[in-house]
Amino acid sequence: MKFDLYNDNLIEVCKTASYSELGDLSQQIRDFLVEKVSKTGGHLASNLGIVELSIALMRVFDSPRDKIIYDVGHQSYVHKILTGRAKGFDTLRQYKGMSGFPKCRESVHDHYETGHSSTSVSAAYGMATARDLAGDDYHVTAVIGDGSFTSGIVYEALNNIGANKTDINIILNDNGMSIAHNVGALHKYLNNIRASKKYDEAKSSVKSALSNVPVIGETLSKGIRGSKEYIKHSVLGEEGNLIESLGIKYFGPVDGYDIREMEKIIRSASEYAGPTLIHVITTKGKGYEWAEKYPRKFHGIGAFDTVTGETLSKGGVSYSKVFGDTLTNLASKDDKIVAVVAAMGTATGLLPFYEAHEERYFDVGIAEEHAVVFAAGLARAGYKPFVAIYSSFLQRAFDYIIEDVALQGLHVVFCIDRSGLVGADGETHHGAFDLSYMSMIPGMTVLAPADGNQLEEMVQFANEMDGPVAIRYPRGSSQADHLRLARFKGANTVISTGTDVRILAVGAMLDEALKAADILKEKGISAGVTNIAVVKPVDTSIGDMDTKLVVTLEDNVLSGGFGEAFTALYKDADFDILSIGLPDSFVEHGDIPSLRKECGIDAESVAEKILERLGK
């Protein structure tokens, strides 16, 4: 049966269509996702894997009255299609277009905004508690992946939920992988459940045998709850006990592509008076050959050829690759170097390190706080940990950076990927705050490369330093428009001088500053540019400038950033100071040039602000 994804009431279709028709709908949604994401880019593999589960949830629950929260939000595309947003996929993740994550302003069916990992269970618990306080009776369901399930915040929430017997449904979408290989004891635990068919076979066999006993068989069958629990713990051992030991009823595992069976189990769980966890087994990339074969590549991908699976835009050598290759080479000469990642090893460029130095590569899973304290322990014992984490993800570990690393003066190098504006992932992923939260920490050295060459030199330089170091660099190509800078030796570089204005450009903002200087020169303004590679400590030597105006330029919020620190240090100087950075607001998704222009940190906007300040 053919459905109109743009105009049909798909929520009603989910509730009334036959299982055969829902199979047709599932295939149409997969075809639609491959077609649309191949043009816009996006998170494909995780959404292909969750089509039938999303349909089953709509079949059982009454959205938007019942609340469904998708953890991370990577897997919310199917939910968006089913809730009437198929037309938005032509602008998915594009400037002023539809977000790739749940957005409350976008639809009444989006109940909580997720972009980071592992928050859905706590948020759902809060909603369920609010429901109970208000005397309402709607259902609350959190859908969380097995990768996200490794985060400590999940167990903090489960501990509370089980203790309070809160009526809440948790769907564990278990596809056996996250962005990187799943790690740790929990992954092994889920593998054991996933692989064990003995429990279900034994349970069904006992129930069937009892039902066939004349006269009393049906009564016996209905009364074997204790027997089933005994079977569960006998066959699965500890694997059958972890969730229920927390006071949460476990259902599953269930085939994530059998809508009939999922509907049956989800209904049973929703009727249970207390917290439940439904363990659903899915396959990342389901239904599209290339995504099934290369699920990590198709986790988050740019535009691609649907036939070959190849991405259409190759781009230049990324900062992440430069970092990973540099650290791998350094580790070959220095056996004290270790790499620590939080489930993003490949994305942060460290696959070569893993292949060359597996024994010194540590992926702790989605556990940024643990990653930082673990690194502190390594440093205290004489090793040199390089901790590679996205800027917005490292925010989670802020307290531990202060208390466990900086307070002890430990030599941990934080390699902060995806700093500044990251583009299509938007508010939850922009690295807009790292200069602020790292620069405020006593003893922290903060570096910002302008290109790949400088990043390579900074990694080498940081390896020989003492105390905590942060190197922050953006997403994307490390190849810049400017000429090769002088080798980085721990200082900033004056590229040109100007009697009217000097632009101090932090890290990757150098090219925008150089372009702005060219625009100003065309208008008769003498403009110079300095490459600010060392953000903290603030370079006191750059204060000797014979100019009317000094402009600080950074892709970080102004509050707590380089401009604020520079202004505080040079408030009594003879020159005027203008600080330009990201606005005091959350920046939406879009392409980098459009976002920079909107935020006023592109070359044209910078030149315009300088002319205005000079009264020109």
C-alpha positions in Angstrom: 0.0 0.0 0.0 1.3 3.5 -0.9 1.1 6.3 1.7 1.5 10.0 1.2 4.1 10.9 3.8 3.5 14.6 3.2 -0.3 14.7 3.6 -1.6 11.6 5.3 -2.4 11.6 9.0 0.4 9.1 9.8 -0.4 9.0 13.5 -3.8 7.7 12.6 -2.3 5.3 10.0 0.0 3.8 12.7 -3.1 3.1 14.9 -5.5 1.7 12.3 -3.4 0.1 9.5 -2.8 -3.6 9.3 0.6 -5.0 10.2 1.2 -5.7 6.5 0.4 -2.1 5.6 2.7 -0.9 8.4 5.4 -2.9 6.8 4.8 -1.0 3.6 4.9 2.3 5.5 8.2 1.3 7.1 9.8 0.7 3.7 8.5 4.0 2.4 9.9 5.9 5.3 13.3 4.2 4.8 13.3 5.1 1.1 12.3 8.7 2.0 15.1 9.0 4.6 17.8 7.8 2.2 16.6 10.1 -0.5 16.4 13.2 1.7 19.5 12.7 3.8 21.6 12.0 0.7 20.9 15.6 -0.3 21.1 17.4 3.0 23.3 15.2 5.1 22.3 14.1 8.6 22.1 11.2 11.1 20.9 8.4 8.8 21.9 5.0 10.3 20.3 5.4 13.7 17.0 6.5 12.1 16.9 3.6 9.6 17.2 1.3 12.6 14.3 2.7 14.6 11.5 2.9 12.0 9.3 0.1 13.2 9.9 1.0 16.9 8.8 4.6 16.2 5.6 3.3 14.5 4.9 0.9 17.4 5.1 3.7 19.9 2.7 5.8 17.9 0.4 2.8 17.6 0.3 2.3 21.4 0.5 5.9 22.8 -1.6 9.0 22.2 0.9 11.7 21.2 1.0 14.5 22.1 -0.9 13.8 25.3 1.5 10.9 26.0 5.1 12.1 26.2 7.8 10.4 24.1 11.4 11.6 24.7 14.1 10.5 22.2 17.5 10.5 23.9 20.3 12.4 22.0 17.8 13.2 19.3 19.8 11.5 16.5 17.0 9.0 16.0 14.1 11.5 16.0 13.7 11.7 12.2 11.1 9.0 11.9 9.2 10.6 14.8 9.2 13.9 12.8 7.8 12.2 9.7 5.1 10.5 11.7 4.1 13.8 13.3 3.6 15.7 10.1 7.0 17.2 9.3 8.0 15.3 6.2 8.0 18.6 4.2 10.7 19.9 6.4 13.3 17.4 5.3 14.1 19.4 2.2 15.7 22.0 4.6 16.9 19.5 7.3 19.8 21.0 9.3 20.1 23.9 6.9 20.2 27.6 7.8 16.7 28.6 9.0 15.5 25.0 8.1 14.3 22.1 10.2 16.5 21.0 13.1 18.0 17.5 13.2 17.0 17.2 16.8 13.7 17.4 18.7 12.6 21.1 19.1 9.6 22.1 21.2 9.1 25.2 19.1 8.8 23.0 16.0 6.0 20.7 17.1 3.7 19.9 20.0 4.9 16.3 19.6 8.4 17.3 20.7 8.3 17.4 24.5 11.9 17.9 25.4 15.0 19.1 23.5 17.8 16.6 23.3 21.1 16.9 21.5 23.5 15.6 24.1 23.5 12.0 25.3 21.8 10.2 28.2 19.4 12.9 29.5 16.1 11.3 28.4 15.6 9.1 31.5 16.1 11.9 34.0 13.9 14.2 31.9 11.2 11.6 31.6 11.3 11.0 35.3 10.8 14.7 36.0 7.8 14.8 33.6 6.3 11.6 35.2 6.8 13.1 38.7 5.1 16.4 37.6 2.2 14.3 36.1 1.7 12.5 39.4 1.9 15.8 41.4 -0.8 17.3 39.1 -3.0 14.1 39.4 -2.9 13.5 35.7 -2.6 10.1 34.0 -0.7 10.4 30.7 2.2 8.0 29.8 5.8 9.1 29.8 8.3 7.1 27.7 12.1 7.6 27.3 13.7 6.1 24.2 17.5 5.6 24.8 20.2 3.8 22.9 22.6 1.3 24.4 25.5 3.7 23.8 23.8 6.4 25.8 23.0 3.8 28.5 26.6 3.7 29.5 26.5 7.2 31.0 26.4 7.6 34.7 23.5 10.0 34.8 21.3 7.2 33.5 22.0 5.1 36.6 21.4 8.1 38.9 18.0 8.4 37.3 17.3 4.7 37.4 18.2 4.6 41.1 15.6 7.3 41.9 13.0 5.8 39.6 13.2 2.4 41.1 13.2 3.6 44.6 10.1 5.7 44.1 8.3 3.2 41.9 7.4 6.0 39.4 5.2 4.9 36.6 7.5 5.4 33.6 8.4 3.4 30.5 12.0 3.2 29.3 12.7 1.8 25.8 16.3 0.6 25.5 17.0 0.7 21.7 19.9 -1.8 21.6 21.7 -1.9 18.2 24.9 -3.2 19.7 26.9 -0.1 18.9 27.2 3.7 19.4 29.2 6.2 17.3 32.3 4.3 18.4 32.5 0.7 19.6 30.6 0.2 22.8 32.8 -0.5 25.7 32.7 -1.8 29.2 30.9 -4.3 31.4 27.4 -3.0 30.5 28.0 -3.7 26.8 29.0 -7.3 27.7 25.9 -7.5 29.9 23.6 -6.5 27.1 25.4 -8.9 24.7 24.7 -11.8 27.0 21.0 -10.9 27.1 20.9 -10.3 23.4 22.6 -13.6 22.6 20.5 -15.7 25.0 17.4 -17.3 23.5 17.3 -19.9 26.3 15.2 -17.8 28.6 12.4 -17.1 26.1 12.5 -20.6 24.8 12.3 -22.1 28.4 9.5 -19.6 29.4 7.4 -20.4 26.3 8.0 -24.2 26.8 6.8 -24.2 30.4 3.8 -22.0 29.7 2.8 -24.2 26.7 3.2 -27.5 28.6 1.2 -26.2 31.6 -1.6 -25.0 29.4 -2.1 -28.5 28.0 -2.6 -30.1 31.4 -6.4 -31.2 31.5 -8.7 -29.2 33.8 -6.2 -27.3 35.9 -3.7 -26.4 33.1 -4.9 -22.9 32.4 -4.9 -22.0 36.1 -1.4 -23.3 36.5 -0.3 -21.3 33.4 -1.6 -18.1 34.9 0.1 -18.8 38.2 3.7 -19.3 37.1 5.0 -15.8 37.6 7.3 -17.1 40.3 8.4 -19.9 38.0 9.2 -17.5 35.2 11.3 -15.3 37.5 13.1 -18.5 38.6 13.8 -19.5 35.0 14.9 -15.9 34.1 17.5 -15.9 36.9 18.6 -19.5 36.4 19.2 -19.1 32.7 20.5 -15.5 32.5 22.1 -15.4 36.0 23.1 -11.9 36.9 22.2 -10.7 33.4 18.5 -11.1 34.3 18.8 -9.3 37.5 20.6 -5.9 37.1 17.6 -3.8 36.0 15.1 -5.5 38.3 17.5 -5.2 41.2 17.0 -1.5 40.8 13.2 -1.9 41.2 12.4 -1.7 37.5 10.4 -4.3 35.6 12.3 -5.8 32.7 10.6 -6.8 29.4 12.5 -8.4 26.5 14.5 -8.7 24.6 12.1 -8.1 21.7 12.7 -8.0 17.9 12.7 -4.3 16.9 11.3 -5.1 13.5 8.2 -7.1 14.7 5.6 -4.4 15.2 3.0 -6.9 16.4 5.3 -8.2 19.2 6.6 -4.7 20.1 3.0 -3.4 20.4 2.1 -6.3 22.7 5.0 -5.8 25.0 4.8 -2.0 25.0 1.1 -2.2 25.9 1.8 -4.7 28.7 4.5 -2.4 30.0 2.3 0.7 29.9 -0.4 -1.2 31.9 2.2 -2.2 34.6 1.9 0.0 37.7 5.5 1.1 38.1 8.7 1.6 36.2 9.5 -0.6 33.2 12.4 -1.1 30.8 11.6 -2.6 27.4 14.7 -4.0 25.7 14.4 -3.7 21.9 17.0 -5.2 19.6 17.6 -3.2 16.4 20.2 -2.9 13.6 21.8 0.4 12.9 21.4 1.3 9.2 18.6 -1.2 8.7 17.3 -1.5 5.1 20.1 0.5 3.3 23.0 -1.6 2.3 25.8 1.0 2.8 24.4 2.2 6.1 24.2 -1.4 7.4 27.7 -2.1 6.2 29.3 1.1 7.5 27.0 2.3 10.3 29.6 4.6 11.8 30.2 6.4 8.6 26.4 6.8 8.2 25.8 7.8 11.8 26.3 11.5 10.8 27.1 12.0 7.1 27.1 14.8 4.6 25.4 14.6 1.2 26.2 11.3 -0.5 25.5 9.2 -3.6 22.7 6.8 -2.8 24.0 4.1 -5.3 27.7 4.1 -4.2 27.3 5.4 -0.7 30.2 7.8 -1.3 30.1 11.3 0.2 29.9 14.0 -2.4 32.1 16.6 -0.7 35.6 15.5 0.3 36.8 18.7 1.8 40.3 19.3 3.0 42.3 17.6 5.8 40.4 18.2 9.0 41.7 19.5 12.3 40.7 16.2 13.8 42.9 14.2 11.4 45.8 16.5 12.0 45.5 16.1 15.7 45.1 12.3 15.5 48.1 11.8 13.1 50.3 14.1 15.1 49.5 12.4 18.4 50.0 9.0 16.9 53.5 9.9 15.6 54.4 11.5 18.9 53.4 8.4 20.8 55.8 6.3 18.8 58.6 8.4 20.3 57.2 8.9 23.8 55.7 5.8 25.5 54.2 8.0 28.3 51.6 9.4 25.9 48.1 8.0 26.3 44.9 8.9 24.5 41.5 9.1 26.4 38.2 9.5 24.5 34.5 9.4 25.4 32.9 7.3 22.7 34.2 9.5 19.9 37.5 8.1 19.1 37.1 7.9 15.3 35.3 11.3 15.2 38.2 13.0 17.0 40.7 11.5 14.6 42.2 8.9 16.9 41.7 5.7 14.9 45.3 5.7 13.8 46.4 6.0 17.4 44.2 3.1 18.3 45.7 1.0 15.5 49.3 1.9 16.4 49.1 2.0 20.2 46.0 0.0 21.2 47.3 -0.6 24.7 47.6 3.2 25.3 44.2 4.0 23.9 41.3 4.3 26.3 37.6 4.8 25.3 35.6 5.2 28.4 32.2 5.4 26.6 29.8 8.3 27.1 31.3 9.3 30.4 33.1 12.6 30.1 33.4 13.2 33.8 35.0 9.8 34.3 37.3 10.5 31.3 38.7 13.6 33.0 39.2 12.0 36.5 40.6 8.8 34.8 43.1 11.1 33.0 44.0 12.8 36.2 44.9 9.4 37.7 47.1 8.6 34.7 48.8 12.0 35.0 49.4 11.6 38.7 51.1 8.2 38.0 53.5 9.8 35.5 51.7 9.4 32.1 50.8 12.2 29.7 47.1 11.8 28.9 45.6 13.6 25.9 41.9 13.9 26.4 40.0 14.3 23.1 36.4 15.4 23.6 34.0 17.8 21.7 33.8 21.3 23.2 30.1 21.1 24.1 30.5 17.6 25.6 33.4 18.6 27.7 31.2 21.1 29.5 29.8 18.1 31.4 33.1 17.6 33.1 33.8 21.2 34.1 33.9 20.5 37.9 36.3 17.7 37.5 38.7 19.7 35.3 38.9 22.2 38.2 38.9 19.8 41.2 40.9 16.8 39.8 43.2 18.2 37.2 43.9 22.0 37.7 43.8 21.9 41.5 46.6 19.3 41.5 48.5 21.0 38.6 48.4 17.8 36.6 49.8 17.6 33.1 46.6 16.7 31.2 46.2 18.0 27.7 42.6 18.7 26.7 42.2 18.5 22.9 38.9 20.3 22.4 37.4 19.4 19.1 34.4 21.2 17.4 35.1 24.5 19.1 33.3 27.6 17.8 30.4 27.3 15.4 30.0 23.7 14.2 27.2 24.2 11.7 24.3 21.8 11.0 24.0 20.3 14.5 23.2 23.7 16.0 22.7 24.8 19.6 23.5 21.7 21.4 26.8 21.2 19.6 28.3 24.7 19.1 31.5 25.1 21.0 30.7 28.6 22.1 31.8 28.5 25.7 35.2 26.7 26.0 37.4 29.8 25.9 35.3 31.1 28.8 35.1 28.0 31.0 38.8 26.9 30.4 40.3 30.4 30.7 38.8 31.0 34.1 40.6 28.0 35.7 43.8 28.9 37.5 47.0 27.4 36.0 45.3 26.4 32.7 47.1 27.2 29.5 44.7 27.8 26.6 45.9 27.5 23.0 43.9 28.1 19.7 45.5 27.1 16.3 44.7 29.1 13.2 45.4 26.1 10.9 46.5 22.5 10.8 50.2 23.3 10.8 49.8 25.3 13.9 47.7 22.6 15.6 50.4 20.0 14.8 53.0 22.3 16.4 50.8 23.0 19.4 50.3 19.3 20.2 54.1 18.8 20.1 54.6 21.9 22.3 51.9 20.9 24.8 53.5 17.5 25.2 56.6 19.1 26.6 54.7 21.5 28.9 53.9 21.1 32.6 50.4 21.5 34.1 47.0 21.5 32.4 46.7 22.6 28.8 43.7 23.1 26.5 44.0 23.2 22.7 40.7 24.2 21.1 40.1 23.9 17.4 37.1 23.9 15.0 35.3 21.3 13.0 36.2 20.9 9.3 39.1 21.7 7.1 42.4 22.8 8.6 43.6 24.3 5.4 43.5 28.1 5.6 43.8 31.0 3.2 46.7 32.7 4.9 50.3 32.0 4.3 52.3 29.5 6.5 52.7 31.1 9.9 56.0 31.1 11.8 56.5 28.0 13.8 54.6 28.0 17.1 56.9 28.3 20.1 54.4 29.4 22.7 53.8 32.9 21.6 51.5 35.0 19.4 52.5 36.3 16.0 52.2 39.8 14.6 51.3 39.5 11.0 51.0 43.1 10.1 50.7 46.5 11.9 48.3 49.4 11.5 48.2 52.9 12.9 44.4 53.0 12.9 43.4 49.5 14.1 45.0 46.2 15.1 42.8 43.1 15.0 43.7 40.4 17.5 42.3 37.2 15.9 41.9 34.2 18.1 42.7 30.9 16.4 40.7 30.0 13.4 39.3 33.6 13.2 42.5 34.7 11.6 41.3 34.5 8.0 38.2 36.6 8.7 40.5 39.1 10.4 42.8 39.3 7.4 39.9 39.7 5.0 38.5 42.4 7.2 41.8 44.2 7.2 41.8 44.1 3.4 38.3 45.7 3.3 39.5 48.4 5.7 42.6 49.2 3.6 40.4 49.7 0.6 38.6 52.4 2.6 41.8 54.1 3.6 42.1 52.5 7.1 45.5 51.4 8.2 44.8 47.9 9.7 47.1 45.3 11.2 46.4 41.7 12.3 47.9 39.6 15.1 47.5 35.8 15.4 46.4 35.0 18.9 47.5 31.5 19.4 47.9 31.7 23.1 44.6 32.8 24.7 45.7 32.2 28.3 47.9 33.6 29.8 47.1 36.8 28.0 50.2 38.0 26.1 51.5 41.2 27.8 53.9 41.9 24.9 51.1 42.6 22.5 50.1 45.7 24.5 52.9 47.7 22.9 50.9 48.9 19.9 50.9 52.3 18.3 47.3 52.3 17.1 44.0 54.0 17.8 41.8 50.9 18.2 42.5 47.3 19.2 39.8 44.8 18.1 39.6 41.3 19.7 37.9 38.7 17.5 36.9 35.3 18.7 34.3 32.5 17.9 33.3 32.3 21.6 30.8 34.2 23.7 32.1 37.5 24.8 31.4 36.8 28.5 34.5 35.3 29.9 36.3 35.1 26.6 39.6 36.5 25.3 38.2 40.0 24.6 37.0 40.4 28.2 40.3 39.2 29.6 42.3 41.5 27.3 40.1 44.5 28.1 40.5 43.9 31.9 44.3 43.8 31.5 44.6 46.8 29.2 41.7 49.0 30.4 44.2 51.9 31.1 46.0 51.7 27.8 46.1 54.6 25.3 44.1 52.7 22.6 40.4 52.1 22.5 39.2 48.4 22.6 36.4 46.8 20.7 35.6 43.1 21.4 33.7 41.1 18.8 32.5 37.5 19.5 29.4 35.3 19.5 26.2 36.8 20.9 24.8 36.2 24.3 22.2 33.7 22.9 22.1 30.2 21.6 23.0 30.1 17.9 20.8 27.9 15.7 21.9 25.4 13.0 23.1 26.3 9.5 26.2 26.5 7.3 29.2 28.3 8.9 29.4 31.3 6.6 25.7 32.1 7.2 26.0 31.7 11.0 29.2 33.8 11.1 27.4 36.6 9.3 24.3 36.3 11.5 26.6 36.5 14.6 28.6 39.4 13.2 31.9 37.7 13.2 32.5 37.4 9.4 34.9 39.7 7.6 32.3 42.2 6.3 30.6 42.5 9.6 33.9 43.0 11.5 35.0 45.7 9.0 31.6 47.4 9.4 31.8 47.4 13.2 35.4 48.8 13.1 34.4 51.6 10.7 31.5 52.5 13.0 33.7 52.6 16.0 36.3 54.8 14.2 33.5 57.1 13.2 34.0 56.4 9.5 
